[in-house]
């Protein structure tokens, strides 16, 4: 067989392993486990770090204030140096909508060694500590929660004995580029961190979705959260690793009624979302970058290339192996498209989307070596050990 045919066979083998051996990452049935109402509803402090979020707060904040929670709960919004009136708007929304009590704080500029979001989270936890909460709900300013969201999170954590319960919020999918890129973002995340493995005790796989994390307050204190991960740019994964590394029981799954309202209408917006931290995910390691690029090429780009070039070069085995690999790839992507209520014709386009992610990852490395680091909302983080997602 030709080199192309052998490469296509290698891609097919890789896809068969991903299909059966990577924790069934492609399934979308890992949802919040059912929970019983506790005899006594514990107290909860909702901590919301917010930097220049005036555009999304009118949709997201009222959903938090309107939580139908039987126990004591309070919202602490931390205005992280906003220039668009985020703090003032939050107070106006609380006055207008009522609901849970709201406290708005401001932490000032983060000291050296801290990312802005985690410094804001630390300030919010400090404000909440005076109330002695039993749980902390860490949620981003662009996340809208259904009225029973907090109740269901607490019931699931209490029933399952979880120290951390996190839901991957359903991201907005309206523009053409959102349709192409967003479902694949969650698909790739699940491929790296299979949800079924995260929830298992004793396993090493740990991850969370920073937009919605319910954390026991005593667990946070034992794990020294957020101080222990103060430099993390991809803070949700770092948080989960700290909790699980300390013996905590964690859970992560897809949300049903927790949604991000942040729009990404242009490719440029999505490109910035991915590239700002992609190289940090690879620990700024050139060898990991080369391996990632090679892996993306083999797994996602070789199958369509073999289908197209196989008949031209007279290599029928290459076309067959590439076609089967592409078919498996397409089939594993369909559940995520259904979860996002997207048309099935997007599934065969996954190689194109993967190519975009390859370019975003390379661009992230280029920006790092140009000294720009991981940038978000006017801040740049360039520590070599910064790993996380600041949203």
C-alpha beads as a LAMMPS data file, in Angstrom:
LAMMPS data file: protein, C-alpha beads

391 atoms
390 bonds

1 atom types
1 bond types

-500.0 500.0 xlo xhi
-500.0 500.0 ylo yhi
-500.0 500.0 zlo zhi

Masses

1 110.0

Atoms # bond

1 1 1 0.000 0.000 0.000
2 1 1 1.013 3.616 -0.495
3 1 1 2.161 5.955 2.267
4 1 1 -1.175 7.752 2.011
5 1 1 -3.035 4.482 2.500
6 1 1 -0.996 3.555 5.570
7 1 1 -1.569 7.026 7.010
8 1 1 -5.305 6.702 6.395
9 1 1 -5.303 3.316 8.126
10 1 1 -3.519 4.943 11.069
11 1 1 -6.229 7.589 11.213
12 1 1 -8.934 4.927 11.121
13 1 1 -7.273 3.034 13.991
14 1 1 -7.076 6.279 15.961
15 1 1 -10.788 6.890 15.434
16 1 1 -11.740 3.374 16.457
17 1 1 -9.773 3.878 19.666
18 1 1 -11.444 7.270 20.259
19 1 1 -14.836 5.692 19.614
20 1 1 -14.426 2.909 22.160
21 1 1 -11.477 3.732 24.401
22 1 1 -11.736 7.407 25.339
23 1 1 -14.500 7.245 27.915
24 1 1 -17.290 7.433 25.305
25 1 1 -16.514 11.167 25.175
26 1 1 -18.854 11.640 22.227
27 1 1 -21.989 10.766 24.187
28 1 1 -23.995 13.688 25.529
29 1 1 -26.037 11.899 28.179
30 1 1 -23.881 12.927 31.163
31 1 1 -26.335 15.347 32.722
32 1 1 -26.839 16.608 36.270
33 1 1 -27.629 13.552 38.412
34 1 1 -30.993 13.627 40.187
35 1 1 -30.884 14.602 43.828
36 1 1 -33.156 14.435 46.853
37 1 1 -34.126 17.555 48.738
38 1 1 -31.946 17.741 51.859
39 1 1 -33.596 17.909 55.260
40 1 1 -32.055 21.323 55.717
41 1 1 -31.088 23.443 52.753
42 1 1 -27.489 24.677 53.256
43 1 1 -26.482 28.303 52.859
44 1 1 -24.959 29.335 49.523
45 1 1 -22.883 32.303 48.426
46 1 1 -22.984 33.016 44.682
47 1 1 -19.721 34.646 43.545
48 1 1 -19.745 36.416 40.169
49 1 1 -16.477 37.958 38.885
50 1 1 -17.357 40.606 36.307
51 1 1 -15.141 42.784 34.118
52 1 1 -16.865 45.024 31.540
53 1 1 -20.009 42.903 31.447
54 1 1 -22.691 45.581 31.093
55 1 1 -23.808 44.087 27.765
56 1 1 -24.770 40.695 29.250
57 1 1 -25.740 41.512 32.860
58 1 1 -29.356 42.551 32.070
59 1 1 -29.988 38.960 30.948
60 1 1 -27.775 36.963 33.304
61 1 1 -27.925 38.729 36.674
62 1 1 -31.741 38.769 37.049
63 1 1 -31.700 34.983 36.537
64 1 1 -29.424 34.629 39.583
65 1 1 -31.433 37.034 41.706
66 1 1 -34.594 35.095 40.844
67 1 1 -33.306 31.707 42.072
68 1 1 -36.022 29.652 43.741
69 1 1 -33.841 28.349 46.552
70 1 1 -35.386 27.285 49.891
71 1 1 -32.278 28.009 51.971
72 1 1 -30.266 31.179 52.649
73 1 1 -28.476 32.472 49.549
74 1 1 -26.795 35.712 48.569
75 1 1 -25.108 37.012 45.415
76 1 1 -21.674 38.667 45.540
77 1 1 -20.758 40.383 42.286
78 1 1 -17.140 41.547 42.096
79 1 1 -16.594 44.448 39.700
80 1 1 -13.087 43.712 38.428
81 1 1 -11.962 47.146 37.262
82 1 1 -14.769 47.633 34.742
83 1 1 -14.926 50.779 32.633
84 1 1 -18.495 50.292 31.366
85 1 1 -20.447 50.776 34.593
86 1 1 -20.816 47.077 35.406
87 1 1 -21.056 47.639 39.162
88 1 1 -23.603 50.444 38.939
89 1 1 -25.717 48.466 36.496
90 1 1 -25.700 45.445 38.820
91 1 1 -27.067 47.580 41.672
92 1 1 -29.751 49.030 39.398
93 1 1 -30.811 45.552 38.269
94 1 1 -31.043 44.365 41.876
95 1 1 -33.192 47.373 42.800
96 1 1 -35.417 46.760 39.795
97 1 1 -35.841 42.981 40.015
98 1 1 -35.414 42.224 43.711
99 1 1 -34.873 38.606 44.687
100 1 1 -31.737 37.364 46.411
101 1 1 -29.642 39.959 48.256
102 1 1 -26.827 41.447 46.174
103 1 1 -23.476 42.774 47.354
104 1 1 -21.204 44.515 44.851
105 1 1 -17.506 44.714 45.656
106 1 1 -14.332 45.853 43.935
107 1 1 -10.968 44.212 44.573
108 1 1 -8.638 46.698 42.920
109 1 1 -5.853 45.669 40.574
110 1 1 -4.507 42.129 41.091
111 1 1 -1.048 41.841 42.657
112 1 1 1.810 40.124 40.860
113 1 1 1.236 36.399 40.423
114 1 1 -2.568 36.631 40.256
115 1 1 -4.840 36.518 37.220
116 1 1 -7.563 39.124 37.372
117 1 1 -10.485 36.720 37.480
118 1 1 -9.093 34.665 40.354
119 1 1 -8.214 37.812 42.298
120 1 1 -11.848 38.867 41.882
121 1 1 -13.035 35.401 42.970
122 1 1 -10.815 35.640 46.058
123 1 1 -12.365 38.994 46.926
124 1 1 -15.868 37.616 46.455
125 1 1 -15.165 34.593 48.639
126 1 1 -13.746 36.934 51.256
127 1 1 -16.936 39.008 51.243
128 1 1 -19.037 35.852 51.506
129 1 1 -16.994 34.328 54.315
130 1 1 -18.583 36.650 56.866
131 1 1 -21.908 34.902 56.162
132 1 1 -20.387 31.463 56.761
133 1 1 -21.779 29.789 53.597
134 1 1 -21.672 26.018 53.292
135 1 1 -21.485 26.127 49.496
136 1 1 -20.011 28.512 46.949
137 1 1 -21.504 28.852 43.478
138 1 1 -18.837 30.268 41.178
139 1 1 -20.488 31.480 38.006
140 1 1 -19.486 33.824 35.201
141 1 1 -21.259 37.077 34.471
142 1 1 -22.535 35.836 31.095
143 1 1 -24.291 32.756 32.488
144 1 1 -28.091 32.705 32.770
145 1 1 -29.558 30.153 35.195
146 1 1 -33.027 28.636 35.189
147 1 1 -34.977 29.446 38.404
148 1 1 -34.347 25.980 39.861
149 1 1 -30.659 25.820 38.896
150 1 1 -29.207 26.420 42.364
151 1 1 -31.716 24.092 44.018
152 1 1 -30.851 21.242 41.621
153 1 1 -27.099 21.782 41.958
154 1 1 -27.211 21.652 45.748
155 1 1 -29.524 18.611 45.763
156 1 1 -27.204 16.765 43.353
157 1 1 -24.107 17.606 45.405
158 1 1 -25.770 16.619 48.672
159 1 1 -27.210 13.354 47.346
160 1 1 -24.084 12.275 45.480
161 1 1 -21.606 13.372 48.135
162 1 1 -19.780 15.593 45.641
163 1 1 -17.318 18.262 46.730
164 1 1 -17.589 19.980 43.349
165 1 1 -20.431 19.881 40.834
166 1 1 -19.965 21.703 37.539
167 1 1 -22.130 22.090 34.467
168 1 1 -20.872 22.979 31.012
169 1 1 -23.214 25.834 30.132
170 1 1 -24.868 25.651 26.728
171 1 1 -23.051 28.290 24.668
172 1 1 -24.863 30.565 22.246
173 1 1 -25.172 29.162 18.711
174 1 1 -26.852 31.596 16.345
175 1 1 -24.390 32.999 13.800
176 1 1 -22.826 30.861 11.062
177 1 1 -19.429 30.882 12.740
178 1 1 -20.955 29.960 16.092
179 1 1 -22.633 26.987 14.437
180 1 1 -19.319 25.842 12.951
181 1 1 -17.065 26.441 15.952
182 1 1 -19.016 26.312 19.233
183 1 1 -20.330 22.701 19.248
184 1 1 -16.854 21.559 18.209
185 1 1 -15.361 23.493 21.142
186 1 1 -17.363 21.416 23.614
187 1 1 -16.751 18.232 21.573
188 1 1 -12.964 18.764 21.709
189 1 1 -13.138 19.599 25.424
190 1 1 -14.990 16.350 26.125
191 1 1 -12.437 14.481 24.034
192 1 1 -9.632 15.830 26.245
193 1 1 -11.586 15.414 29.492
194 1 1 -14.189 12.628 29.138
195 1 1 -17.011 13.473 31.538
196 1 1 -17.492 9.870 32.646
197 1 1 -13.896 9.648 33.836
198 1 1 -14.105 12.924 35.725
199 1 1 -16.917 11.696 37.952
200 1 1 -15.194 8.450 38.881
201 1 1 -13.453 8.224 42.237
202 1 1 -9.774 7.431 42.113
203 1 1 -9.308 8.478 38.493
204 1 1 -6.826 11.153 37.475
205 1 1 -9.000 12.993 34.938
206 1 1 -10.151 16.304 36.416
207 1 1 -11.891 19.265 34.820
208 1 1 -14.679 21.732 35.459
209 1 1 -16.554 24.362 33.468
210 1 1 -15.853 27.750 35.010
211 1 1 -19.245 29.188 34.133
212 1 1 -21.056 27.024 36.680
213 1 1 -19.185 25.456 39.610
214 1 1 -20.804 24.545 42.926
215 1 1 -18.098 23.983 45.524
216 1 1 -18.303 23.051 49.182
217 1 1 -16.868 25.920 51.225
218 1 1 -14.853 23.649 53.504
219 1 1 -13.396 21.893 50.441
220 1 1 -12.357 25.249 49.022
221 1 1 -10.640 26.106 52.283
222 1 1 -8.784 22.784 52.485
223 1 1 -7.649 23.066 48.861
224 1 1 -6.657 26.732 49.376
225 1 1 -8.932 27.907 46.592
226 1 1 -8.271 30.232 44.877
227 1 1 -4.807 30.989 46.309
228 1 1 -3.380 27.632 45.225
229 1 1 -4.281 28.337 41.567
230 1 1 -3.811 32.121 41.619
231 1 1 -1.678 32.149 38.440
232 1 1 -4.034 29.951 36.370
233 1 1 -5.387 31.309 33.106
234 1 1 -7.481 28.169 32.499
235 1 1 -8.785 28.356 36.030
236 1 1 -11.635 25.839 35.786
237 1 1 -9.366 22.886 35.003
238 1 1 -6.847 24.040 37.616
239 1 1 -9.645 24.297 40.206
240 1 1 -10.881 20.774 39.502
241 1 1 -7.360 19.373 39.673
242 1 1 -6.757 21.041 43.035
243 1 1 -9.986 19.633 44.473
244 1 1 -9.555 16.119 43.074
245 1 1 -5.864 16.085 43.933
246 1 1 -6.845 16.702 47.551
247 1 1 -9.144 13.678 47.571
248 1 1 -12.344 15.528 46.628
249 1 1 -15.157 13.919 44.637
250 1 1 -16.041 15.973 41.561
251 1 1 -18.606 15.814 38.753
252 1 1 -18.863 17.547 35.374
253 1 1 -21.562 17.229 32.742
254 1 1 -23.568 19.092 30.132
255 1 1 -26.158 21.607 31.276
256 1 1 -29.805 21.561 30.336
257 1 1 -30.980 24.926 31.680
258 1 1 -27.767 26.875 32.233
259 1 1 -26.878 29.009 29.212
260 1 1 -24.192 31.447 28.183
261 1 1 -25.634 34.640 26.698
262 1 1 -22.306 35.956 25.418
263 1 1 -22.391 36.377 21.627
264 1 1 -19.523 35.429 19.319
265 1 1 -20.950 36.642 16.007
266 1 1 -17.675 36.844 14.052
267 1 1 -14.873 34.374 13.461
268 1 1 -12.523 36.942 15.004
269 1 1 -14.423 36.765 18.301
270 1 1 -14.255 32.970 18.419
271 1 1 -10.627 33.017 17.313
272 1 1 -9.713 35.244 20.276
273 1 1 -11.682 33.032 22.671
274 1 1 -9.661 29.959 21.680
275 1 1 -6.240 31.409 20.872
276 1 1 -5.920 33.455 24.068
277 1 1 -5.307 30.316 26.123
278 1 1 -4.706 27.427 23.691
279 1 1 -0.926 27.477 24.095
280 1 1 -1.297 27.780 27.863
281 1 1 -3.252 24.505 27.712
282 1 1 -0.106 23.003 26.162
283 1 1 1.996 24.469 29.002
284 1 1 3.855 26.624 26.474
285 1 1 5.755 23.514 25.402
286 1 1 6.913 23.492 21.734
287 1 1 7.041 19.686 21.690
288 1 1 3.440 19.454 22.887
289 1 1 2.512 21.985 20.201
290 1 1 4.156 19.878 17.486
291 1 1 2.459 16.751 18.805
292 1 1 -0.907 18.494 18.886
293 1 1 -0.558 19.755 15.320
294 1 1 0.505 16.313 14.111
295 1 1 -2.364 14.684 15.972
296 1 1 -4.930 17.077 14.527
297 1 1 -3.604 16.456 11.030
298 1 1 -3.641 12.678 11.405
299 1 1 -7.030 12.402 13.097
300 1 1 -9.049 15.134 11.384
301 1 1 -7.366 16.159 8.123
302 1 1 -6.018 12.878 6.742
303 1 1 -9.452 11.209 6.273
304 1 1 -10.889 13.799 3.832
305 1 1 -7.498 14.146 2.135
306 1 1 -7.376 10.372 1.587
307 1 1 -10.928 10.354 0.204
308 1 1 -10.065 13.103 -2.286
309 1 1 -6.521 12.083 -3.219
310 1 1 -6.912 8.298 -3.056
311 1 1 -8.827 7.910 -6.345
312 1 1 -6.554 10.453 -8.050
313 1 1 -3.400 8.552 -7.118
314 1 1 -4.956 5.175 -7.771
315 1 1 -4.938 4.258 -4.116
316 1 1 -8.328 2.695 -3.450
317 1 1 -7.259 1.440 0.033
318 1 1 -6.453 5.022 1.025
319 1 1 -9.894 6.221 -0.051
320 1 1 -11.653 3.351 1.756
321 1 1 -9.716 3.770 5.010
322 1 1 -10.092 7.555 4.871
323 1 1 -13.798 7.275 4.154
324 1 1 -14.369 4.929 7.088
325 1 1 -12.388 7.201 9.415
326 1 1 -14.396 10.217 8.229
327 1 1 -17.608 8.249 8.764
328 1 1 -16.672 7.400 12.375
329 1 1 -15.656 11.015 12.967
330 1 1 -18.975 12.254 11.623
331 1 1 -20.943 9.772 13.695
332 1 1 -19.233 10.775 16.947
333 1 1 -19.976 14.448 16.275
334 1 1 -23.695 13.995 15.636
335 1 1 -24.728 13.733 19.341
336 1 1 -23.109 17.088 20.105
337 1 1 -24.863 18.707 17.152
338 1 1 -28.167 17.287 18.376
339 1 1 -27.461 18.662 21.860
340 1 1 -26.953 22.100 20.295
341 1 1 -29.994 21.611 18.034
342 1 1 -27.934 22.046 14.888
343 1 1 -28.462 20.460 11.436
344 1 1 -26.720 17.167 10.718
345 1 1 -25.053 18.506 7.566
346 1 1 -22.551 20.271 9.827
347 1 1 -21.125 16.939 10.981
348 1 1 -19.041 16.145 7.844
349 1 1 -17.550 19.660 8.101
350 1 1 -15.732 18.802 11.336
351 1 1 -12.344 18.481 9.520
352 1 1 -12.676 22.111 8.385
353 1 1 -13.462 23.226 11.937
354 1 1 -10.541 21.179 13.283
355 1 1 -8.278 22.942 10.777
356 1 1 -9.460 26.284 12.185
357 1 1 -8.624 25.086 15.690
358 1 1 -5.182 24.017 14.484
359 1 1 -4.576 27.534 13.160
360 1 1 -5.885 29.092 16.388
361 1 1 -3.507 26.950 18.444
362 1 1 -0.521 27.879 16.302
363 1 1 -1.540 31.537 16.496
364 1 1 -1.709 31.252 20.291
365 1 1 1.910 30.045 20.307
366 1 1 2.973 32.823 17.946
367 1 1 1.386 35.443 20.208
368 1 1 3.136 33.917 23.213
369 1 1 6.568 34.124 21.606
370 1 1 5.852 37.685 20.557
371 1 1 5.543 38.462 24.254
372 1 1 1.794 38.993 24.287
373 1 1 0.916 35.978 26.422
374 1 1 -2.690 34.972 27.043
375 1 1 -4.722 38.156 26.680
376 1 1 -8.276 38.791 27.837
377 1 1 -10.173 42.036 28.424
378 1 1 -7.127 44.248 28.494
379 1 1 -4.926 41.952 30.585
380 1 1 -2.026 39.802 29.414
381 1 1 -0.729 36.763 31.298
382 1 1 2.585 35.289 30.240
383 1 1 3.593 33.004 33.092
384 1 1 4.874 29.696 31.655
385 1 1 2.891 27.704 34.203
386 1 1 -0.397 29.519 33.632
387 1 1 -2.993 26.892 32.798
388 1 1 -6.733 27.636 32.761
389 1 1 -9.666 29.468 31.198
390 1 1 -10.605 32.978 32.155
391 1 1 -14.080 33.715 30.879

Bonds

1 1 1 2
2 1 2 3
3 1 3 4
4 1 4 5
5 1 5 6
6 1 6 7
7 1 7 8
8 1 8 9
9 1 9 10
10 1 10 11
11 1 11 12
12 1 12 13
13 1 13 14
14 1 14 15
15 1 15 16
16 1 16 17
17 1 17 18
18 1 18 19
19 1 19 20
20 1 20 21
21 1 21 22
22 1 22 23
23 1 23 24
24 1 24 25
25 1 25 26
26 1 26 27
27 1 27 28
28 1 28 29
29 1 29 30
30 1 30 31
31 1 31 32
32 1 32 33
33 1 33 34
34 1 34 35
35 1 35 36
36 1 36 37
37 1 37 38
38 1 38 39
39 1 39 40
40 1 40 41
41 1 41 42
42 1 42 43
43 1 43 44
44 1 44 45
45 1 45 46
46 1 46 47
47 1 47 48
48 1 48 49
49 1 49 50
50 1 50 51
51 1 51 52
52 1 52 53
53 1 53 54
54 1 54 55
55 1 55 56
56 1 56 57
57 1 57 58
58 1 58 59
59 1 59 60
60 1 60 61
61 1 61 62
62 1 62 63
63 1 63 64
64 1 64 65
65 1 65 66
66 1 66 67
67 1 67 68
68 1 68 69
69 1 69 70
70 1 70 71
71 1 71 72
72 1 72 73
73 1 73 74
74 1 74 75
75 1 75 76
76 1 76 77
77 1 77 78
78 1 78 79
79 1 79 80
80 1 80 81
81 1 81 82
82 1 82 83
83 1 83 84
84 1 84 85
85 1 85 86
86 1 86 87
87 1 87 88
88 1 88 89
89 1 89 90
90 1 90 91
91 1 91 92
92 1 92 93
93 1 93 94
94 1 94 95
95 1 95 96
96 1 96 97
97 1 97 98
98 1 98 99
99 1 99 100
100 1 100 101
101 1 101 102
102 1 102 103
103 1 103 104
104 1 104 105
105 1 105 106
106 1 106 107
107 1 107 108
108 1 108 109
109 1 109 110
110 1 110 111
111 1 111 112
112 1 112 113
113 1 113 114
114 1 114 115
115 1 115 116
116 1 116 117
117 1 117 118
118 1 118 119
119 1 119 120
120 1 120 121
121 1 121 122
122 1 122 123
123 1 123 124
124 1 124 125
125 1 125 126
126 1 126 127
127 1 127 128
128 1 128 129
129 1 129 130
130 1 130 131
131 1 131 132
132 1 132 133
133 1 133 134
134 1 134 135
135 1 135 136
136 1 136 137
137 1 137 138
138 1 138 139
139 1 139 140
140 1 140 141
141 1 141 142
142 1 142 143
143 1 143 144
144 1 144 145
145 1 145 146
146 1 146 147
147 1 147 148
148 1 148 149
149 1 149 150
150 1 150 151
151 1 151 152
152 1 152 153
153 1 153 154
154 1 154 155
155 1 155 156
156 1 156 157
157 1 157 158
158 1 158 159
159 1 159 160
160 1 160 161
161 1 161 162
162 1 162 163
163 1 163 164
164 1 164 165
165 1 165 166
166 1 166 167
167 1 167 168
168 1 168 169
169 1 169 170
170 1 170 171
171 1 171 172
172 1 172 173
173 1 173 174
174 1 174 175
175 1 175 176
176 1 176 177
177 1 177 178
178 1 178 179
179 1 179 180
180 1 180 181
181 1 181 182
182 1 182 183
183 1 183 184
184 1 184 185
185 1 185 186
186 1 186 187
187 1 187 188
188 1 188 189
189 1 189 190
190 1 190 191
191 1 191 192
192 1 192 193
193 1 193 194
194 1 194 195
195 1 195 196
196 1 196 197
197 1 197 198
198 1 198 199
199 1 199 200
200 1 200 201
201 1 201 202
202 1 202 203
203 1 203 204
204 1 204 205
205 1 205 206
206 1 206 207
207 1 207 208
208 1 208 209
209 1 209 210
210 1 210 211
211 1 211 212
212 1 212 213
213 1 213 214
214 1 214 215
215 1 215 216
216 1 216 217
217 1 217 218
218 1 218 219
219 1 219 220
220 1 220 221
221 1 221 222
222 1 222 223
223 1 223 224
224 1 224 225
225 1 225 226
226 1 226 227
227 1 227 228
228 1 228 229
229 1 229 230
230 1 230 231
231 1 231 232
232 1 232 233
233 1 233 234
234 1 234 235
235 1 235 236
236 1 236 237
237 1 237 238
238 1 238 239
239 1 239 240
240 1 240 241
241 1 241 242
242 1 242 243
243 1 243 244
244 1 244 245
245 1 245 246
246 1 246 247
247 1 247 248
248 1 248 249
249 1 249 250
250 1 250 251
251 1 251 252
252 1 252 253
253 1 253 254
254 1 254 255
255 1 255 256
256 1 256 257
257 1 257 258
258 1 258 259
259 1 259 260
260 1 260 261
261 1 261 262
262 1 262 263
263 1 263 264
264 1 264 265
265 1 265 266
266 1 266 267
267 1 267 268
268 1 268 269
269 1 269 270
270 1 270 271
271 1 271 272
272 1 272 273
273 1 273 274
274 1 274 275
275 1 275 276
276 1 276 277
277 1 277 278
278 1 278 279
279 1 279 280
280 1 280 281
281 1 281 282
282 1 282 283
283 1 283 284
284 1 284 285
285 1 285 286
286 1 286 287
287 1 287 288
288 1 288 289
289 1 289 290
290 1 290 291
291 1 291 292
292 1 292 293
293 1 293 294
294 1 294 295
295 1 295 296
296 1 296 297
297 1 297 298
298 1 298 299
299 1 299 300
300 1 300 301
301 1 301 302
302 1 302 303
303 1 303 304
304 1 304 305
305 1 305 306
306 1 306 307
307 1 307 308
308 1 308 309
309 1 309 310
310 1 310 311
311 1 311 312
312 1 312 313
313 1 313 314
314 1 314 315
315 1 315 316
316 1 316 317
317 1 317 318
318 1 318 319
319 1 319 320
320 1 320 321
321 1 321 322
322 1 322 323
323 1 323 324
324 1 324 325
325 1 325 326
326 1 326 327
327 1 327 328
328 1 328 329
329 1 329 330
330 1 330 331
331 1 331 332
332 1 332 333
333 1 333 334
334 1 334 335
335 1 335 336
336 1 336 337
337 1 337 338
338 1 338 339
339 1 339 340
340 1 340 341
341 1 341 342
342 1 342 343
343 1 343 344
344 1 344 345
345 1 345 346
346 1 346 347
347 1 347 348
348 1 348 349
349 1 349 350
350 1 350 351
351 1 351 352
352 1 352 353
353 1 353 354
354 1 354 355
355 1 355 356
356 1 356 357
357 1 357 358
358 1 358 359
359 1 359 360
360 1 360 361
361 1 361 362
362 1 362 363
363 1 363 364
364 1 364 365
365 1 365 366
366 1 366 367
367 1 367 368
368 1 368 369
369 1 369 370
370 1 370 371
371 1 371 372
372 1 372 373
373 1 373 374
374 1 374 375
375 1 375 376
376 1 376 377
377 1 377 378
378 1 378 379
379 1 379 380
380 1 380 381
381 1 381 382
382 1 382 383
383 1 383 384
384 1 384 385
385 1 385 386
386 1 386 387
387 1 387 388
388 1 388 389
389 1 389 390
390 1 390 391
